[in-house]
Amino acid sequence: MKKLDTLAAALVLVGGLNWGLVAVAKFDLVAWIFGGMDFGETNAASRVVYGLVGLAAVYGVGSLLSSRHATAGSAATAGAR
């Protein structure tokens, strides 16, 4: 599970950096890496990367919500002692 967390974090970081570059410089790093395409153009490889970044974000949200739920549950249990 630790490896999956690390991979998801790396993919979310790639996505965040890409969107930061889009906002600041109107430069799509993923499109440039996968074929030197212009801003907004995609091919199969770039769509795979975008899809993996999206899945990593969904995984990250799920992890945050489950850890928040676990923390709230342990706090309630600690208060009952």
Secondary structure, DSSP 8 states (H G I E B T S, - for coil): -HHHHHHHHHHHHHHHHHHHHHHHH---HHHHHTT---TT---HHHHHHHHHHHHHHHHHHHHHHHHHHHHHHHHHHHHH-
